Amino acid sequence: MCAAIVVAFAVMVAVECVLCNMPFWRSLAASGDSAAAYNVLGPGLERTDEGLLKVTDPTQAYMQVDADGSSEYVRMDPVSSKALDKAARQSEQVLRTVRVRPDVNRRAGTVNSVSVSSPRSLYVHAAAAGGSVCVRIVEPKGSLIPFDAVRANVRVPFALNPLRIGVMAAVLAMVLVWRPGSRLWRMPLDTTCLYTHLRAHETPEHLVCRLLLEKKQKKGYCRKTV
């Protein structure tokens, strides 16, 4: 039992620390953030007085930055909370979740959703991020984007998810309890109560069918014994 618990704990640690944190390990050798001053805004974006980005032309709405290839991830830096509060006071509808598409060296990437309320989602995977990374804003004209800049060469932080850990612990506990050879596994199942409950709710039609079936089974048994 103790050995099974140790193995289950090791599996849970491996899944959470290695598999679920693969972006952290893959970006461990990142050289560091690139300066936001080197961002190039596409002609389809304009900066508002609050520091937000407004989409004026969806086909040219992008943010471009150079990467040295030390990390496959880029980070979307949101604007300050003061800028968001100021936009809210002016009754401006600012997108909290934005769809972006990282294109690397003119090769189209996949669309991702990033949210200012989810820090982990701000790290976007851009495959083979060496060279020029162009993060396109996939939103309609007039949208207000709460991002200040995009940074390349970033290291994804290590994170533990309590909910995921709790689910894995519950699943492993059930596996240990119901494993073959355990006390619960060897416990006999009493089906008499279920059979009595079904007989109590039996309709006349069901009673006739059951009696005919039992009679037929008895005749077959008698023929085999003879």
N, C-alpha and C positions, 0 to 999 in steps of 0.2 A: 504493500500500500504506500509506504513512504517513497519507494523508488518511483512509483507511478506519479505521485504528487510532484516529485522533483523533475521528472520528464515533462509533465504538463506545464510546470512553471517555466522551464527552459524553452519550451515551444512558444509560450505566450510572450516571453521576453524577446525571442528571436523575431517573431512576427511584428511586434510593436516597434522594437528598436532598429530593426534592419529593414524589413520589407516596407513597413509603413513610413519609414523615414529615409527611403532611398534617395529623394532629392537632396537631403542633407549630405549624404555620403558622396553623391555624384558631384556636388559643388564644393567639396571640402578644400580643393586646391584653388579656389577662386582668388584672383589677384586683388580684388577690392572694388569698391564702387567707382564708376566713372562719373565725372563731374556733370551736374545737371546743366551747366552752362554750355556744354557741347551738344545739347539736344537741338535738333532741327525740326521745327514745326512745319507741317505741310500747309500749302495755301488754302486748304479747306478747313483750317482751324484758326480761330482768333482768340486772343487773351482778353478777358473782361477785366473791369476795374477791380473785381473781387479776387482775381487770380484764377478764375475758372476758365475752362476751354469751351468755346461755343463752336458747334459744327455748322459751317456755312456751305460746305460742299462735301457730301459724304464720299465722293470718289477721290478726293484729295485730302481726307482727314487722317493724318498720320503723325507720329512722333518718331524721329530717327536718331539713333545713337550708334557709335562705333564700339565694337567688342573685340577683345583680344583672344577669345576662344578658351579662356581658362574656366568658364562656367557656361553651362547650357541654359541658364535661367536669367531672366530680366525681371526687375521689380518696378511696379507702378507706384510712384510716390504720390499719395493724395495731398490735397491742399490742407491747410490748417483748419482746425475746428472753428476759428474766428471767421474765416472766409465762408464756411458753410452756414454759420449762424447769420452772417450779414446777408447772404443770399436768401435765407429763409425769411428774414424780416422784410425783404423786398418782394416777397411772394413769388420768388423764382423757383421753378420746378427743376431741381438738380437730381440727376440720375444717381442712385445709390449703387446700382449694379450696372456695369458697363460691359458690353461685348467687345473684345479686342482680338486681333489676329496678328501674331508676330511673323513677319516675313523676313527671312534671312537671305541676304545676297540675291534678292529678287525672286526667291523661291517662296511660294505661298505656304503659310503654316495653317494650323487648325484654329478655329474660333474658340476662345475661352471666355468665361464670365468671371469678372473680378468685382469685388465689392469692398467698399471702404469700411464696412462693419466686420469683415472677415480678413484679418491680416494675412493669413496663410494663402488666401486666394490671390493676393497681390503679386505673388511670385509665379511668373508665367514661363512655361517651358518653351524655349526656342531652339529647336534641334540644330546642332552644329553652329553654335552662336558666334563663331569667329567671323569677323568682317562687319558688314553693315546690317544692323537690326532695325527694321521698320515696323513699328507697332501701329497697325491701322485700327481706327475707331469705327466699329461696325454699328453705327447708330444713325437715325434719320436726321435730316437737316433741322437745325434749331435746338438740338439737344445740348444741355449743359453738362460738361464732363468735369467731375471733381478731382482732376489729376494735375499735379504740378509738373512732373517730369517722369521720364523712364530712365532707369539706370541699368547698365549691363555689368558683367563680371561680378555678380553678387553671389553671396553664400546663403543658401536657404537655411533658416534656423531649425534646430532640432526641437521637436514638439511631441508631447505625449497627449493622447486623447483619452480622458477618463471614461467617456461613454464606451468607446471601443474596447478599452481594457476591461470594463465591467461585463460587456457582452461576451468577450472571450473567456473570462473567468467563469461565467455562468455555464457556458457551453462545455468547458473542460470539466467543471464540477459534475454536470449531468453524465458526461462520458465516464468519469471515474465511478460514479454511483451505479451506473447501469452496465459496467463492463462485464464481459463473460466471467463467471466464477465468483462474482461478488455476492454478498448476502442478499441484496435486493434481486439480483438476477436469479438466484436459486429459490426464491420465495414462490410457492405454488399459487397459481391463479384459480380462485374459486369462482366458477361460472354458474353455480346453482342459484345464486341470488338473481342473476340476470335472467336465467331461464324461468324462474318463478315470476319475475316482473313481467316477462313477455306473456306468460300464460294468463296472468291476471288481466291483461288488456286485450285478450284474444276475442275476436268477433265470432259470431256463429259461422260465418262463411269460412274463416280461417280454421275453426275447429273441425269442420267437415273435411276440409282439405288435409289437415294434419292427420286425422283418423284414417282417411283413405290411404295416405302415404305410409303410415305406420303399418297398416294391414298389408299393403303391397310389399313392404320390406320384410315382414314376417313370413309371407308366402315364399319369397325368394330365399330366405334363410332356411326354411324347411326343405325346399327342393335341393339345396346344396348339401344338407346333412343327410338326406335320403340317398 
